[in-house]
């Protein structure tokens, strides 16, 4: 697979609901699968055996939810050990988590909480990301999260925050287009302008997902189809930033595997179209 | 400053009550709706997610207790449990101990313990077999068996197996049960009832006794033993014999 081909791969999140179909050989159009890392750091039973079987046919990306990179708590070495051990076994194409915090005072809240976007937070994140990357021996990607509130005293915008953290820590970004859309509605800013200001070289992957409309805001639920506005933003991202491995994320209200494959193939078609246009322009 | 902000955030979650419009200065006013309305996503999220995580382990217990009691139990448990675990699905791992400590009825504690064992079995790493069918004939009093990580024994004074496997009722009847828990060929956790004698022999073998030691005080016929051994091999309860 050439670099250009690799940049344009599309896949879905591996969830137990799809184990039987994937083991039967359905979904062969998919070019990679993404796991929630924590679901495999403890288990060596059936889920892990399924993962090992699927690994023979699909590249795997590891996506974590408990790195807790923005917290003032220290990095958990026991967690990193488990992650590293899983990395050795799975040889993932990407290792990612979220630019957020998930707990403090040594209690895990199992949520992706927003961070105050300040110089102090940047410094804290950068220091911890460096520790993580040193320990794991590779660069990680961090995903922009959906948020519902902004802190008083924020000193920078979200894209400035992401640029500062990723540049100073020398890590990569996982750009979740749905999260950007949700935030642009929830906090009233221009998502297209945001995309134009993203640090292109830092972005290693896209996520696409659905959300739920609440009365006064959007809620990032991953239980709906990807909406037209998010597809439009993705299209614009591909044109502006370029193709990157794209993942269709679904965590509830699961449709058939074929339905998710359709969405993955649509993302692939958008990437290939943009790639061909760019090639024609450059020819 | 960051530490204070994160602490305030968590304190707000712990004291959250949408009726009292918390005029926190921690957040900016959102363009639409209230801070409370939006903060409820975080405040209520913990209970929703931990409940879902616990139901990965406990599938029968919520049905038996009924939604209201189950929700109350879950809520009090997660409030008092400081979970350091990064895997949400393991948040319920101390529930049986918590229920026991808080004087819950024994049958429900036993059911929770049983479901936790099934969950642990499901996630255990079973090994490839390291013996052939031919070695079956070599089994003797000196034989020692190395068991799969998924193989577990469970003894209780309540008819758990009946409830788990057969009954659609939501009550547990008293009665001794000896249960074998193991991974089936598909890697799913399953269970079957054992006669007391078989349970005792397996208990001995599981702690490393030789076959001779394990059967020493048990009344059984050669036919019984042959039959048990054949089942254990078919069920792949162990991966190696010495």
Interface residues (C-beta under 8 A of the other chain):
Chain A: X38 X39 X41 X42 X43 X44 X45 X46 X47 X48 X49 X50 X66 X71 X72 X76 X79 X101 X104 X105 X106 X107 X108 X109 X110 X111 X113 X116 X118 X120 X121 X124 X148 X149 X150 X151 X152 X154 X186 X187 X188 X215 X216 X217 X219
Chain B: X1 X2 X3 X5 X6 X7 X9 X10 X13 X25 X26 X27 X28 X30 X31 X32 X33 X34 X35 X37 X38 X39 X41 X42 X45 X46 X49 X50 X53 X82 X83 X84 X85 X86 X87 X88 X89 X90 X91 X121 X122 X123 X124 X125 X126 X149 X150 X183 X186 X187 X188
